[in-house]
Amino acid sequence: MMSLRIFSASLISAALLLTASCSTFDTAQSLEARPVEQRIHSLAALSEHNPVTRTLNIQEWYTASGTKVLFMAAPELPMFDLRLTFAAGSSKDQQTYGLASLTSAMLNEGTGHLDAGQIATRFEDLGAEFSSGSYRDMAVVSLRSLSDPKLSTPALELFSQVAAQPSFPASSLARIKNQLLAGFEYEKQNPGKLASLALFEQLYSKHPYAHASSGTAASIPAITRQQLQEFHRTYYSAENAQIALVGDLTIAQAKAITEHASARLPRGTAAAVTPEPIKSDASNTHIEFPSTQTHILLAQLSVKRGDPDYPALFLGNQILGGGGFGTRLMEEVREKRGLTYGIYSSFSPMQATGPFMINVQTRAQLSEATLQLVQELLRDYIANGPTATELENAKRESLGSFPLSAASNSAIVGQLAAIGFYDMPLSWMNDFMQDVQALTVEQVHNAFQRHLKPDQFVIVTAGPTVEQLPLPEPVERSEQNTPMERQH
């Protein structure tokens, strides 16, 4: 009977996907059958309509153990997604770099009664999925299960044991340490990774964000099982957790699930908020590496979660380099000069101030010219801001892509987890898009000038020292002459 239920759920999902595919195919066929002028008109008319967005009816409460819960009912599919988020990221490592990451990786290696193989087999038999991860701010533990109580009840019990009562077996600890050490050796052959590690060290200095979440080759071997147990007791507590839950559940079922999940956790206190970093001075660091390409990273501290300027920074960055093709950086660096396959910029707001970053990889002989061009483009954008046309295009693209953030239960549970962890209003997703659509050119321009200073960037490059070539002259795009063909 259990196998039949799992098969039925899979069949429902497949049917939904097939229906969507058939609908798309039929639409494409009907468009192809029309005259070209009519097809273009139809697509233009389609773009004038606002995309359909999913209404998020989020409910909030606290469990008896003091854990905040955000829940949204989603009866479309017979399943649910549960995510526990702890303030237990690498910012809590102190000087034991990699402790948070290793704790997270060891959760499903044993519970005292079950080993890693038995845990994996039981989740699979129940049609459930377990996952965990550790980042700079947080650690997450997630469960996806069918909502049938005959399957969800044992899945939830197993999940609670894994999250709350890990045994950290010595044999698994040794194996995972060896895997991490092998990964560190591999990273030595990756100039992009070396540049990223150096960038965060330069950017954050002695702040907890400065070191890599995974630790180092020097720190990992010394971590003990006792340290893992202590870190888990301290940070995986009910008071230091948030719960996000989305799926085919009633309020009563949701409350029962979250009570069960939080009641099994250790009791403790909420972790201290990560302190603010001290802004670093501008610097330019080169890592010598024998390669044909040079990785170039530029960054400076810019914005934290909850900053009222973030909508303006987000929208402005979509124009500068965050929106893929058509951005200023992509047009000038790739399309007109063929210097790279891709160049991207991003804001990464965190609990403490996070970085703005530009990432590009180019031929070693053109690295200095590329860096200079990027700096000039960035300086011009900060000084003058976007045009009205760029702003309207970015608004339209953002409005079209925004529904993807609520297109699936897993996407929504991720949003709820962030809202809960960073203590944002329940209406944050809708508020954010409304704020974005209301922005003016002047507001975006002012936000960039407040948060970015063109002469305060930390720059890291990784590649060979070679004779440099001058910057190629810009040329217009041509279908017969692609950017990378012009480069060679």
Contacts in CASP RR format, 6 or more apart in sequence:
PFRMAT RR
TARGET T0000
AUTHOR 0000-0000-0000
METHOD contacts of the structure
MODEL  1
MMSLRIFSASLISAALLLTASCSTFDTAQSLEARPVEQRIHSLAALSEHN
PVTRTLNIQEWYTASGTKVLFMAAPELPMFDLRLTFAAGSSKDQQTYGLA
SLTSAMLNEGTGHLDAGQIATRFEDLGAEFSSGSYRDMAVVSLRSLSDPK
LSTPALELFSQVAAQPSFPASSLARIKNQLLAGFEYEKQNPGKLASLALF
EQLYSKHPYAHASSGTAASIPAITRQQLQEFHRTYYSAENAQIALVGDLT
IAQAKAITEHASARLPRGTAAAVTPEPIKSDASNTHIEFPSTQTHILLAQ
LSVKRGDPDYPALFLGNQILGGGGFGTRLMEEVREKRGLTYGIYSSFSPM
QATGPFMINVQTRAQLSEATLQLVQELLRDYIANGPTATELENAKRESLG
SFPLSAASNSAIVGQLAAIGFYDMPLSWMNDFMQDVQALTVEQVHNAFQR
HLKPDQFVIVTAGPTVEQLPLPEPVERSEQNTPMERQH
2 125 0 8 1.000
2 126 0 8 1.000
2 150 0 8 1.000
2 151 0 8 1.000
5 146 0 8 1.000
5 148 0 8 1.000
5 150 0 8 1.000
5 151 0 8 1.000
6 127 0 8 1.000
6 146 0 8 1.000
9 77 0 8 1.000
9 78 0 8 1.000
9 79 0 8 1.000
9 146 0 8 1.000
12 77 0 8 1.000
12 78 0 8 1.000
13 77 0 8 1.000
16 77 0 8 1.000
31 39 0 8 1.000
31 42 0 8 1.000
31 43 0 8 1.000
32 39 0 8 1.000
34 42 0 8 1.000
47 396 0 8 1.000
50 399 0 8 1.000
51 399 0 8 1.000
51 400 0 8 1.000
51 402 0 8 1.000
51 403 0 8 1.000
52 403 0 8 1.000
53 402 0 8 1.000
53 403 0 8 1.000
53 406 0 8 1.000
54 403 0 8 1.000
54 406 0 8 1.000
54 407 0 8 1.000
54 412 0 8 1.000
56 72 0 8 1.000
56 406 0 8 1.000
56 412 0 8 1.000
56 415 0 8 1.000
56 429 0 8 1.000
56 430 0 8 1.000
57 72 0 8 1.000
57 73 0 8 1.000
58 70 0 8 1.000
58 71 0 8 1.000
58 72 0 8 1.000
58 416 0 8 1.000
58 419 0 8 1.000
58 426 0 8 1.000
59 70 0 8 1.000
59 71 0 8 1.000
59 72 0 8 1.000
59 251 0 8 1.000
60 68 0 8 1.000
60 69 0 8 1.000
60 70 0 8 1.000
60 71 0 8 1.000
60 426 0 8 1.000
61 68 0 8 1.000
61 69 0 8 1.000
61 71 0 8 1.000
61 255 0 8 1.000
62 68 0 8 1.000
62 69 0 8 1.000
63 69 0 8 1.000
63 238 0 8 1.000
63 243 0 8 1.000
63 258 0 8 1.000
63 259 0 8 1.000
63 262 0 8 1.000
63 263 0 8 1.000
64 259 0 8 1.000
64 262 0 8 1.000
64 263 0 8 1.000
65 238 0 8 1.000
65 239 0 8 1.000
65 259 0 8 1.000
65 262 0 8 1.000
65 263 0 8 1.000
65 265 0 8 1.000
65 267 0 8 1.000
66 238 0 8 1.000
66 239 0 8 1.000
66 262 0 8 1.000
67 238 0 8 1.000
67 239 0 8 1.000
67 241 0 8 1.000
67 242 0 8 1.000
67 243 0 8 1.000
67 258 0 8 1.000
67 262 0 8 1.000
67 265 0 8 1.000
68 242 0 8 1.000
68 243 0 8 1.000
68 420 0 8 1.000
69 242 0 8 1.000
69 243 0 8 1.000
69 244 0 8 1.000
69 245 0 8 1.000
69 254 0 8 1.000
69 255 0 8 1.000
69 258 0 8 1.000
70 242 0 8 1.000
70 243 0 8 1.000
70 244 0 8 1.000
70 245 0 8 1.000
70 416 0 8 1.000
70 417 0 8 1.000
70 419 0 8 1.000
70 420 0 8 1.000
70 426 0 8 1.000
71 244 0 8 1.000
71 245 0 8 1.000
71 246 0 8 1.000
71 249 0 8 1.000
71 251 0 8 1.000
71 254 0 8 1.000
71 258 0 8 1.000
71 416 0 8 1.000
72 245 0 8 1.000
72 246 0 8 1.000
72 247 0 8 1.000
72 412 0 8 1.000
72 416 0 8 1.000
73 247 0 8 1.000
73 248 0 8 1.000
73 249 0 8 1.000
73 250 0 8 1.000
73 251 0 8 1.000
73 254 0 8 1.000
74 80 0 8 1.000
74 246 0 8 1.000
74 247 0 8 1.000
74 248 0 8 1.000
74 409 0 8 1.000
74 412 0 8 1.000
75 247 0 8 1.000
75 248 0 8 1.000
76 248 0 8 1.000
77 247 0 8 1.000
77 248 0 8 1.000
77 409 0 8 1.000
78 146 0 8 1.000
78 147 0 8 1.000
78 148 0 8 1.000
78 248 0 8 1.000
79 144 0 8 1.000
79 145 0 8 1.000
79 146 0 8 1.000
79 147 0 8 1.000
79 247 0 8 1.000
79 248 0 8 1.000
79 409 0 8 1.000
80 144 0 8 1.000
80 145 0 8 1.000
80 147 0 8 1.000
80 152 0 8 1.000
80 245 0 8 1.000
80 246 0 8 1.000
80 247 0 8 1.000
80 248 0 8 1.000
80 249 0 8 1.000
80 257 0 8 1.000
80 409 0 8 1.000
81 142 0 8 1.000
81 143 0 8 1.000
81 144 0 8 1.000
81 244 0 8 1.000
81 245 0 8 1.000
81 246 0 8 1.000
81 247 0 8 1.000
81 409 0 8 1.000
81 410 0 8 1.000
81 412 0 8 1.000
81 413 0 8 1.000
82 142 0 8 1.000
82 143 0 8 1.000
82 144 0 8 1.000
82 145 0 8 1.000
82 156 0 8 1.000
82 159 0 8 1.000
82 243 0 8 1.000
82 244 0 8 1.000
82 245 0 8 1.000
82 257 0 8 1.000
82 261 0 8 1.000
82 413 0 8 1.000
83 140 0 8 1.000
83 141 0 8 1.000
83 142 0 8 1.000
83 143 0 8 1.000
83 243 0 8 1.000
83 244 0 8 1.000
83 245 0 8 1.000
83 413 0 8 1.000
83 414 0 8 1.000
83 416 0 8 1.000
83 417 0 8 1.000
84 140 0 8 1.000
84 141 0 8 1.000
84 142 0 8 1.000
84 163 0 8 1.000
84 241 0 8 1.000
84 242 0 8 1.000
84 243 0 8 1.000
84 261 0 8 1.000
85 138 0 8 1.000
85 139 0 8 1.000
85 140 0 8 1.000
85 241 0 8 1.000
85 242 0 8 1.000
85 243 0 8 1.000
85 244 0 8 1.000
85 417 0 8 1.000
85 420 0 8 1.000
85 421 0 8 1.000
86 138 0 8 1.000
86 139 0 8 1.000
86 140 0 8 1.000
86 141 0 8 1.000
86 235 0 8 1.000
86 236 0 8 1.000
86 237 0 8 1.000
86 240 0 8 1.000
86 241 0 8 1.000
86 242 0 8 1.000
87 137 0 8 1.000
87 138 0 8 1.000
87 235 0 8 1.000
87 240 0 8 1.000
87 270 0 8 1.000
87 271 0 8 1.000
87 421 0 8 1.000
88 100 0 8 1.000
88 103 0 8 1.000
88 104 0 8 1.000
88 134 0 8 1.000
88 138 0 8 1.000
88 139 0 8 1.000
88 231 0 8 1.000
88 235 0 8 1.000
88 236 0 8 1.000
88 240 0 8 1.000
88 271 0 8 1.000
89 100 0 8 1.000
89 101 0 8 1.000
89 134 0 8 1.000
89 135 0 8 1.000
89 136 0 8 1.000
89 137 0 8 1.000
89 138 0 8 1.000
89 139 0 8 1.000
89 213 0 8 1.000
89 235 0 8 1.000
90 97 0 8 1.000
90 98 0 8 1.000
90 99 0 8 1.000
90 100 0 8 1.000
90 101 0 8 1.000
90 134 0 8 1.000
90 135 0 8 1.000
90 136 0 8 1.000
90 208 0 8 1.000
90 211 0 8 1.000
90 212 0 8 1.000
90 213 0 8 1.000
90 215 0 8 1.000
91 100 0 8 1.000
91 136 0 8 1.000
91 137 0 8 1.000
91 208 0 8 1.000
91 209 0 8 1.000
91 274 0 8 1.000
91 351 0 8 1.000
91 352 0 8 1.000
92 99 0 8 1.000
92 100 0 8 1.000
92 208 0 8 1.000
92 231 0 8 1.000
92 235 0 8 1.000
92 271 0 8 1.000
93 99 0 8 1.000
93 100 0 8 1.000
93 208 0 8 1.000
93 211 0 8 1.000
93 215 0 8 1.000
94 208 0 8 1.000
96 219 0 8 1.000
96 222 0 8 1.000
96 223 0 8 1.000
96 227 0 8 1.000
97 211 0 8 1.000
97 212 0 8 1.000
97 215 0 8 1.000
97 216 0 8 1.000
97 219 0 8 1.000
97 220 0 8 1.000
98 211 0 8 1.000
98 212 0 8 1.000
98 213 0 8 1.000
98 214 0 8 1.000
98 215 0 8 1.000
98 216 0 8 1.000
98 219 0 8 1.000
98 220 0 8 1.000
98 223 0 8 1.000
99 223 0 8 1.000
99 227 0 8 1.000
99 228 0 8 1.000
99 231 0 8 1.000
100 134 0 8 1.000
100 139 0 8 1.000
100 213 0 8 1.000
100 231 0 8 1.000
100 235 0 8 1.000
101 133 0 8 1.000
101 134 0 8 1.000
101 213 0 8 1.000
101 214 0 8 1.000
101 215 0 8 1.000
102 173 0 8 1.000
102 176 0 8 1.000
102 177 0 8 1.000
102 180 0 8 1.000
102 220 0 8 1.000
102 223 0 8 1.000
102 228 0 8 1.000
103 134 0 8 1.000
103 139 0 8 1.000
103 228 0 8 1.000
103 231 0 8 1.000
103 232 0 8 1.000
103 236 0 8 1.000
104 132 0 8 1.000
104 133 0 8 1.000
104 134 0 8 1.000
104 139 0 8 1.000
104 141 0 8 1.000
105 132 0 8 1.000
105 133 0 8 1.000
105 134 0 8 1.000
105 176 0 8 1.000
106 166 0 8 1.000
106 168 0 8 1.000
106 172 0 8 1.000
106 173 0 8 1.000
106 176 0 8 1.000
106 228 0 8 1.000
107 132 0 8 1.000
107 141 0 8 1.000
107 162 0 8 1.000
107 163 0 8 1.000
107 166 0 8 1.000
108 116 0 8 1.000
108 119 0 8 1.000
108 120 0 8 1.000
108 130 0 8 1.000
108 132 0 8 1.000
108 162 0 8 1.000
108 166 0 8 1.000
109 115 0 8 1.000
109 116 0 8 1.000
109 119 0 8 1.000
109 166 0 8 1.000
109 167 0 8 1.000
109 168 0 8 1.000
109 169 0 8 1.000
109 172 0 8 1.000
109 173 0 8 1.000
109 176 0 8 1.000
110 116 0 8 1.000
110 119 0 8 1.000
110 162 0 8 1.000
110 166 0 8 1.000
110 167 0 8 1.000
110 168 0 8 1.000
110 169 0 8 1.000
110 172 0 8 1.000
111 119 0 8 1.000
111 161 0 8 1.000
111 162 0 8 1.000
111 165 0 8 1.000
111 166 0 8 1.000
111 167 0 8 1.000
112 165 0 8 1.000
112 167 0 8 1.000
112 169 0 8 1.000
113 161 0 8 1.000
114 122 0 8 1.000
114 161 0 8 1.000
115 169 0 8 1.000
116 172 0 8 1.000
119 130 0 8 1.000
119 158 0 8 1.000
119 162 0 8 1.000
122 154 0 8 1.000
122 158 0 8 1.000
123 129 0 8 1.000
123 130 0 8 1.000
123 155 0 8 1.000
123 158 0 8 1.000
126 145 0 8 1.000
126 146 0 8 1.000
126 151 0 8 1.000
126 154 0 8 1.000
126 155 0 8 1.000
126 158 0 8 1.000
127 145 0 8 1.000
127 146 0 8 1.000
127 151 0 8 1.000
127 155 0 8 1.000
128 143 0 8 1.000
128 144 0 8 1.000
128 145 0 8 1.000
128 146 0 8 1.000
128 151 0 8 1.000
128 152 0 8 1.000
128 155 0 8 1.000
128 158 0 8 1.000
128 159 0 8 1.000
129 142 0 8 1.000
129 143 0 8 1.000
129 144 0 8 1.000
129 145 0 8 1.000
130 141 0 8 1.000
130 142 0 8 1.000
130 143 0 8 1.000
130 158 0 8 1.000
130 159 0 8 1.000
130 162 0 8 1.000
131 140 0 8 1.000
131 141 0 8 1.000
131 142 0 8 1.000
132 139 0 8 1.000
132 140 0 8 1.000
132 141 0 8 1.000
132 142 0 8 1.000
133 139 0 8 1.000
133 140 0 8 1.000
133 141 0 8 1.000
134 140 0 8 1.000
134 213 0 8 1.000
135 213 0 8 1.000
136 208 0 8 1.000
136 209 0 8 1.000
136 213 0 8 1.000
136 350 0 8 1.000
137 274 0 8 1.000
137 350 0 8 1.000
137 351 0 8 1.000
137 421 0 8 1.000
138 421 0 8 1.000
139 235 0 8 1.000
139 236 0 8 1.000
140 417 0 8 1.000
141 159 0 8 1.000
141 162 0 8 1.000
141 163 0 8 1.000
142 413 0 8 1.000
143 155 0 8 1.000
143 156 0 8 1.000
143 159 0 8 1.000
144 410 0 8 1.000
145 151 0 8 1.000
145 152 0 8 1.000
145 155 0 8 1.000
145 156 0 8 1.000
145 159 0 8 1.000
146 152 0 8 1.000
146 155 0 8 1.000
147 247 0 8 1.000
147 248 0 8 1.000
147 249 0 8 1.000
147 253 0 8 1.000
152 257 0 8 1.000
156 257 0 8 1.000
156 260 0 8 1.000
156 261 0 8 1.000
157 260 0 8 1.000
159 261 0 8 1.000
160 260 0 8 1.000
160 261 0 8 1.000
160 264 0 8 1.000
161 264 0 8 1.000
163 236 0 8 1.000
163 261 0 8 1.000
163 264 0 8 1.000
163 265 0 8 1.000
164 236 0 8 1.000
164 264 0 8 1.000
164 265 0 8 1.000
164 266 0 8 1.000
165 264 0 8 1.000
166 232 0 8 1.000
168 225 0 8 1.000
168 228 0 8 1.000
168 229 0 8 1.000
168 232 0 8 1.000
170 225 0 8 1.000
173 225 0 8 1.000
173 228 0 8 1.000
177 220 0 8 1.000
177 221 0 8 1.000
177 223 0 8 1.000
180 214 0 8 1.000
180 215 0 8 1.000
180 220 0 8 1.000
181 217 0 8 1.000
181 220 0 8 1.000
181 221 0 8 1.000
184 214 0 8 1.000
184 216 0 8 1.000
184 217 0 8 1.000
184 220 0 8 1.000
185 217 0 8 1.000
187 193 0 8 1.000
187 194 0 8 1.000
187 197 0 8 1.000
188 194 0 8 1.000
191 287 0 8 1.000
191 289 0 8 1.000
191 291 0 8 1.000
191 293 0 8 1.000
191 294 0 8 1.000
191 295 0 8 1.000
191 462 0 8 1.000
191 463 0 8 1.000
192 295 0 8 1.000
192 297 0 8 1.000
192 361 0 8 1.000
192 462 0 8 1.000
194 287 0 8 1.000
194 289 0 8 1.000
194 462 0 8 1.000
195 287 0 8 1.000
195 295 0 8 1.000
195 296 0 8 1.000
195 297 0 8 1.000
195 460 0 8 1.000
195 461 0 8 1.000
195 462 0 8 1.000
196 297 0 8 1.000
196 460 0 8 1.000
197 212 0 8 1.000
198 285 0 8 1.000
198 287 0 8 1.000
198 460 0 8 1.000
198 462 0 8 1.000
199 297 0 8 1.000
199 299 0 8 1.000
199 357 0 8 1.000
199 458 0 8 1.000
199 460 0 8 1.000
200 209 0 8 1.000
200 210 0 8 1.000
200 211 0 8 1.000
200 212 0 8 1.000
201 210 0 8 1.000
201 211 0 8 1.000
202 280 0 8 1.000
202 283 0 8 1.000
202 285 0 8 1.000
202 458 0 8 1.000
202 460 0 8 1.000
203 209 0 8 1.000
203 210 0 8 1.000
203 280 0 8 1.000
203 299 0 8 1.000
203 300 0 8 1.000
203 301 0 8 1.000
203 355 0 8 1.000
203 458 0 8 1.000
204 210 0 8 1.000
204 277 0 8 1.000
204 280 0 8 1.000
205 277 0 8 1.000
205 278 0 8 1.000
205 280 0 8 1.000
207 275 0 8 1.000
207 277 0 8 1.000
207 278 0 8 1.000
207 352 0 8 1.000
208 274 0 8 1.000
208 275 0 8 1.000
209 274 0 8 1.000
209 277 0 8 1.000
209 350 0 8 1.000
209 352 0 8 1.000
209 354 0 8 1.000
232 266 0 8 1.000
233 266 0 8 1.000
234 268 0 8 1.000
234 271 0 8 1.000
235 271 0 8 1.000
236 265 0 8 1.000
236 266 0 8 1.000
237 265 0 8 1.000
237 266 0 8 1.000
237 267 0 8 1.000
237 268 0 8 1.000
237 269 0 8 1.000
238 262 0 8 1.000
238 263 0 8 1.000
238 265 0 8 1.000
238 266 0 8 1.000
238 267 0 8 1.000
238 268 0 8 1.000
239 267 0 8 1.000
239 268 0 8 1.000
239 269 0 8 1.000
239 270 0 8 1.000
240 268 0 8 1.000
240 269 0 8 1.000
240 270 0 8 1.000
240 271 0 8 1.000
241 262 0 8 1.000
241 265 0 8 1.000
242 417 0 8 1.000
242 420 0 8 1.000
242 421 0 8 1.000
243 258 0 8 1.000
243 261 0 8 1.000
243 262 0 8 1.000
244 413 0 8 1.000
244 414 0 8 1.000
244 416 0 8 1.000
244 417 0 8 1.000
244 420 0 8 1.000
245 254 0 8 1.000
245 257 0 8 1.000
245 258 0 8 1.000
245 413 0 8 1.000
245 416 0 8 1.000
246 409 0 8 1.000
246 412 0 8 1.000
246 413 0 8 1.000
246 416 0 8 1.000
247 409 0 8 1.000
249 257 0 8 1.000
273 351 0 8 1.000
273 352 0 8 1.000
274 350 0 8 1.000
274 351 0 8 1.000
274 352 0 8 1.000
275 352 0 8 1.000
276 304 0 8 1.000
276 352 0 8 1.000
276 353 0 8 1.000
277 301 0 8 1.000
277 352 0 8 1.000
277 353 0 8 1.000
279 300 0 8 1.000
279 301 0 8 1.000
279 456 0 8 1.000
280 300 0 8 1.000
280 301 0 8 1.000
280 458 0 8 1.000
281 456 0 8 1.000
282 455 0 8 1.000
282 456 0 8 1.000
282 457 0 8 1.000
282 458 0 8 1.000
282 459 0 8 1.000
283 458 0 8 1.000
283 459 0 8 1.000
284 459 0 8 1.000
284 460 0 8 1.000
284 461 0 8 1.000
285 458 0 8 1.000
285 459 0 8 1.000
285 460 0 8 1.000
285 461 0 8 1.000
286 460 0 8 1.000
286 461 0 8 1.000
286 462 0 8 1.000
286 463 0 8 1.000
286 465 0 8 1.000
287 460 0 8 1.000
287 461 0 8 1.000
287 462 0 8 1.000
287 463 0 8 1.000
288 463 0 8 1.000
288 464 0 8 1.000
288 465 0 8 1.000
289 462 0 8 1.000
289 463 0 8 1.000
289 464 0 8 1.000
290 463 0 8 1.000
290 464 0 8 1.000
291 364 0 8 1.000
291 462 0 8 1.000
291 463 0 8 1.000
291 464 0 8 1.000
292 363 0 8 1.000
292 364 0 8 1.000
292 464 0 8 1.000
293 361 0 8 1.000
293 362 0 8 1.000
293 363 0 8 1.000
293 364 0 8 1.000
293 463 0 8 1.000
294 361 0 8 1.000
294 362 0 8 1.000
294 363 0 8 1.000
294 364 0 8 1.000
294 367 0 8 1.000
294 461 0 8 1.000
294 462 0 8 1.000
294 463 0 8 1.000
294 464 0 8 1.000
295 359 0 8 1.000
295 360 0 8 1.000
295 361 0 8 1.000
295 461 0 8 1.000
295 462 0 8 1.000
295 463 0 8 1.000
296 358 0 8 1.000
296 359 0 8 1.000
296 360 0 8 1.000
296 361 0 8 1.000
296 362 0 8 1.000
296 367 0 8 1.000
296 370 0 8 1.000
296 371 0 8 1.000
296 374 0 8 1.000
296 459 0 8 1.000
296 460 0 8 1.000
296 461 0 8 1.000
297 357 0 8 1.000
297 358 0 8 1.000
297 359 0 8 1.000
297 459 0 8 1.000
297 460 0 8 1.000
297 461 0 8 1.000
298 357 0 8 1.000
298 358 0 8 1.000
298 371 0 8 1.000
298 374 0 8 1.000
298 375 0 8 1.000
298 378 0 8 1.000
298 457 0 8 1.000
298 458 0 8 1.000
298 459 0 8 1.000
299 355 0 8 1.000
299 356 0 8 1.000
299 357 0 8 1.000
299 358 0 8 1.000
299 457 0 8 1.000
299 458 0 8 1.000
300 355 0 8 1.000
300 356 0 8 1.000
300 452 0 8 1.000
300 453 0 8 1.000
300 456 0 8 1.000
300 457 0 8 1.000
300 458 0 8 1.000
301 353 0 8 1.000
301 354 0 8 1.000
301 355 0 8 1.000
301 356 0 8 1.000
302 313 0 8 1.000
302 347 0 8 1.000
302 353 0 8 1.000
302 354 0 8 1.000
302 355 0 8 1.000
302 356 0 8 1.000
302 451 0 8 1.000
302 452 0 8 1.000
303 309 0 8 1.000
303 310 0 8 1.000
303 313 0 8 1.000
303 347 0 8 1.000
303 349 0 8 1.000
303 353 0 8 1.000
303 354 0 8 1.000
303 356 0 8 1.000
303 451 0 8 1.000
304 349 0 8 1.000
304 350 0 8 1.000
304 351 0 8 1.000
304 352 0 8 1.000
304 353 0 8 1.000
304 354 0 8 1.000
305 349 0 8 1.000
305 350 0 8 1.000
305 351 0 8 1.000
305 422 0 8 1.000
305 424 0 8 1.000
306 349 0 8 1.000
306 422 0 8 1.000
306 424 0 8 1.000
307 313 0 8 1.000
307 349 0 8 1.000
309 447 0 8 1.000
309 450 0 8 1.000
309 451 0 8 1.000
310 347 0 8 1.000
310 349 0 8 1.000
311 432 0 8 1.000
311 435 0 8 1.000
311 436 0 8 1.000
311 439 0 8 1.000
312 439 0 8 1.000
312 443 0 8 1.000
312 444 0 8 1.000
312 446 0 8 1.000
312 447 0 8 1.000
312 448 0 8 1.000
313 347 0 8 1.000
313 356 0 8 1.000
313 447 0 8 1.000
313 448 0 8 1.000
313 451 0 8 1.000
314 347 0 8 1.000
314 398 0 8 1.000
314 436 0 8 1.000
315 391 0 8 1.000
315 394 0 8 1.000
315 395 0 8 1.000
315 398 0 8 1.000
315 436 0 8 1.000
315 439 0 8 1.000
315 444 0 8 1.000
316 386 0 8 1.000
316 391 0 8 1.000
316 394 0 8 1.000
316 444 0 8 1.000
316 447 0 8 1.000
316 448 0 8 1.000
317 323 0 8 1.000
317 345 0 8 1.000
317 346 0 8 1.000
317 347 0 8 1.000
317 356 0 8 1.000
318 327 0 8 1.000
318 394 0 8 1.000
318 397 0 8 1.000
318 398 0 8 1.000
319 327 0 8 1.000
319 328 0 8 1.000
319 386 0 8 1.000
319 390 0 8 1.000
319 391 0 8 1.000
319 393 0 8 1.000
319 394 0 8 1.000
320 327 0 8 1.000
320 328 0 8 1.000
320 329 0 8 1.000
320 345 0 8 1.000
320 378 0 8 1.000
320 381 0 8 1.000
320 386 0 8 1.000
321 327 0 8 1.000
321 328 0 8 1.000
321 329 0 8 1.000
321 330 0 8 1.000
321 343 0 8 1.000
321 344 0 8 1.000
321 345 0 8 1.000
321 358 0 8 1.000
322 344 0 8 1.000
322 345 0 8 1.000
322 346 0 8 1.000
323 397 0 8 1.000
324 330 0 8 1.000
324 344 0 8 1.000
326 335 0 8 1.000
327 345 0 8 1.000
328 377 0 8 1.000
328 381 0 8 1.000
328 390 0 8 1.000
329 343 0 8 1.000
329 344 0 8 1.000
329 345 0 8 1.000
329 358 0 8 1.000
329 360 0 8 1.000
329 374 0 8 1.000
329 377 0 8 1.000
330 342 0 8 1.000
330 343 0 8 1.000
332 373 0 8 1.000
332 377 0 8 1.000
332 474 0 8 1.000
333 339 0 8 1.000
333 340 0 8 1.000
333 342 0 8 1.000
333 343 0 8 1.000
333 360 0 8 1.000
333 370 0 8 1.000
333 373 0 8 1.000
333 374 0 8 1.000
333 377 0 8 1.000
334 340 0 8 1.000
334 341 0 8 1.000
334 342 0 8 1.000
334 343 0 8 1.000
334 483 0 8 1.000
335 477 0 8 1.000
335 483 0 8 1.000
336 474 0 8 1.000
336 475 0 8 1.000
336 476 0 8 1.000
336 477 0 8 1.000
336 483 0 8 1.000
337 373 0 8 1.000
337 471 0 8 1.000
337 472 0 8 1.000
337 473 0 8 1.000
337 474 0 8 1.000
337 475 0 8 1.000
337 483 0 8 1.000
337 486 0 8 1.000
338 472 0 8 1.000
338 483 0 8 1.000
338 484 0 8 1.000
338 486 0 8 1.000
338 487 0 8 1.000
339 360 0 8 1.000
339 362 0 8 1.000
339 363 0 8 1.000
339 366 0 8 1.000
339 369 0 8 1.000
339 370 0 8 1.000
339 373 0 8 1.000
339 472 0 8 1.000
339 487 0 8 1.000
340 360 0 8 1.000
340 361 0 8 1.000
340 362 0 8 1.000
340 370 0 8 1.000
341 361 0 8 1.000
341 484 0 8 1.000
342 360 0 8 1.000
342 361 0 8 1.000
343 358 0 8 1.000
343 359 0 8 1.000
343 360 0 8 1.000
343 374 0 8 1.000
344 358 0 8 1.000
344 359 0 8 1.000
344 360 0 8 1.000
345 356 0 8 1.000
345 357 0 8 1.000
345 358 0 8 1.000
345 359 0 8 1.000
346 356 0 8 1.000
346 357 0 8 1.000
346 359 0 8 1.000
347 354 0 8 1.000
347 355 0 8 1.000
347 356 0 8 1.000
348 354 0 8 1.000
348 355 0 8 1.000
348 356 0 8 1.000
348 357 0 8 1.000
351 422 0 8 1.000
356 451 0 8 1.000
356 452 0 8 1.000
358 374 0 8 1.000
358 378 0 8 1.000
360 370 0 8 1.000
360 374 0 8 1.000
362 370 0 8 1.000
363 487 0 8 1.000
364 463 0 8 1.000
364 464 0 8 1.000
364 466 0 8 1.000
365 466 0 8 1.000
365 467 0 8 1.000
365 468 0 8 1.000
365 469 0 8 1.000
366 468 0 8 1.000
366 469 0 8 1.000
366 471 0 8 1.000
366 472 0 8 1.000
367 461 0 8 1.000
367 463 0 8 1.000
367 468 0 8 1.000
368 468 0 8 1.000
369 468 0 8 1.000
369 469 0 8 1.000
369 470 0 8 1.000
369 471 0 8 1.000
369 472 0 8 1.000
370 471 0 8 1.000
371 459 0 8 1.000
371 461 0 8 1.000
372 471 0 8 1.000
373 471 0 8 1.000
375 454 0 8 1.000
375 457 0 8 1.000
378 452 0 8 1.000
378 454 0 8 1.000
378 457 0 8 1.000
379 454 0 8 1.000
381 448 0 8 1.000
382 448 0 8 1.000
382 449 0 8 1.000
382 452 0 8 1.000
382 453 0 8 1.000
382 454 0 8 1.000
383 454 0 8 1.000
384 445 0 8 1.000
385 441 0 8 1.000
385 444 0 8 1.000
385 445 0 8 1.000
385 448 0 8 1.000
386 394 0 8 1.000
386 441 0 8 1.000
386 444 0 8 1.000
386 445 0 8 1.000
387 441 0 8 1.000
388 441 0 8 1.000
391 439 0 8 1.000
391 440 0 8 1.000
391 441 0 8 1.000
391 444 0 8 1.000
395 436 0 8 1.000
395 437 0 8 1.000
395 439 0 8 1.000
398 433 0 8 1.000
398 436 0 8 1.000
398 437 0 8 1.000
399 433 0 8 1.000
399 436 0 8 1.000
399 437 0 8 1.000
402 433 0 8 1.000
404 411 0 8 1.000
405 411 0 8 1.000
405 415 0 8 1.000
405 429 0 8 1.000
406 412 0 8 1.000
406 415 0 8 1.000
406 429 0 8 1.000
415 429 0 8 1.000
418 424 0 8 1.000
419 425 0 8 1.000
419 426 0 8 1.000
419 428 0 8 1.000
419 429 0 8 1.000
425 431 0 8 1.000
472 486 0 8 1.000
472 487 0 8 1.000
475 481 0 8 1.000
475 486 0 8 1.000
477 483 0 8 1.000
END
